[in-house]
Amino acid sequence: RDDLVELFVRSIAPSIIVGEEKMNWIKKSLVFQLLGGVARKYGDGTRTRGDIHILLLGDPGVAKSQILSFMGRISPRGRFTTGGGTSAAGLTAAAVRDAFNDGRFSLEAGALVLADLGLCAVDEFDKMKDEDRSALHEVMEQQTASIAKGGIVATLNARASILAAANPMYGKYDPFKNITENVNLPVPLLTRFDLIFVVRDKPSKERDTKIAKHIINLHTPKGI
């Protein structure tokens, strides 16, 4: 079918209006992220990831959380979490003492390990603590999680695409500042995202009227 990509785009969070060009591009990128790319392994043992990492940066109320929640549900091995209540152990793996195994430690997989070969959606990405966020550097580039806790040294696969959402530091995105000045994220972590979309809530009578009518139609029972 010639309209296959367009069909997929319309199927991503269909209740969120797709009339704007930027939202269409966001949903198209989410389709490709869901399908994934091709990982390559070279003769010297190095590996290049094929998964796409996407960051949605924008004003509150532009449906970022709704998109992340939807993507976490439709991905076969998808996981959804929020940065405010997420730790490094919750993302990678935690060492837990096993009462039925002579009190020795065992590993419990975190969200990124559970989402291996799938998608992990992290909302409020900017609300994570720096020490917890540092665990993502290896996962986003090498797609592995190295653990050395409780006498256990292991490397776990975390071949997941990461879809993250973040809010500007001052509530509204300032177009006169660059991205690093608008969001509380370190540059090394920002560079690991393949696509960064800035979604702004610009005041517009026509656009706001269109969105309001769309929301009312979603909540109106059929036949009224």
C-alpha positions, -999 to +999 in steps of 0.1 A: +000+000+000+013+034-009-003+050+022+011+025+047+033+050+065+004+075+066-018+048+081+007+041+108+011+078+116-027+082+120-027+051+143-002+067+168-023+083+196-053+090+172-071+111+199-042+137+197-049+161+169-026+157+139-034+188+120-001+205+126+030+197+106+053+193+136+029+168+153+028+148+120+067+147+120+067+136+157+043+108+150+062+097+119+094+095+139+076+075+166+065+050+140+101+045+129+113+043+165+087+016+172+099-004+142+135+001+150+166+001+128+194-024+121+222-029+147+256-036+132+285-055+147+319-050+132+349-074+129+367-059+159+337-066+182+323-030+183+286-026+179+265+002+165+230+005+178+201+006+155+175+019+179+163+055+178+163+077+209+138+106+209+133+136+233+102+157+234+110+190+249+082+215+253+057+235+273+033+218+297-001+207+282+011+198+247+002+161+252+038+148+257+028+125+286-002+111+266+021+103+237+046+085+260+019+066+278+004+054+244+038+044+231+046+024+262+014+005+259+015-004+222+052-015+222+053-053+227+080-050+253+072-014+263+077+002+297+065+035+310+081+053+340+084+088+353+117+106+362+105+119+395+101+085+411+128+066+392+163+057+405+193+042+387+185+008+402+149+011+389+162+018+354+189-008+352+189-035+379+188-038+417+206-062+440+181-078+463+189-101+492+171-135+486+158-149+518+153-184+501+189-185+487+210-185+519+206-147+521+227-141+490+220-113+466+202-116+433+195-091+405+161-078+398+158-062+363+148-026+360+127-008+333+154-005+306+164-042+310+128-053+309+123-032+278+151-050+260+143-052+222+114-028+229+107+007+240+111+025+273+092+058+278+105+081+305+083+111+314+096+141+334+131+132+322+145+164+336+133+156+371+157+127+376+186+131+400+220+135+384+234+104+400+204+084+387+205+100+353+242+090+349+232+053+345+217+062+312+249+071+295+260+035+289+225+023+282+218+049+255+250+043+236+263+008+243+228-006+251+241-026+280+238-021+318+269-030+338+261-039+374+286-044+403+265-047+435+263-071+464+292-093+451+275-096+417+293-083+386+272-086+354+265-069+321+228-070+311+214-063+277+193-031+275+187-028+237+157-005+241+147+027+223+142+055+248+114+080+243+118+108+269+098+140+277+111+170+295+097+205+305+117+237+303+134+250+334+113+282+337+079+267+328+078+280+292+103+274+264+123+306+257+129+308+219+157+333+225+178+307+244+193+275+230+182+240+241+209+236+267+198+268+284+161+258+284+163+223+299+180+210+330+199+182+312+237+178+307+251+181+272+266+146+270+231+131+276+214+154+251+239+143+224+228+107+228+193+116+215+190+112+177+159+134+175+149+163+197+115+179+191+107+213+207+070+215+211+058+250+220+023+262+231+020+294+211-012+314+218-034+313+187-071+319+186-077+296+156-055+268+168-068+269+204-104+269+191-096+239+169-081+220+198-110+229+221-136+216+196-115+184+191-114+177+229-151+184+233-159+160+204-138+133+221-158+137+253-192+140+237-212+107+235-221+097+200-255+107+188-257+140+208 
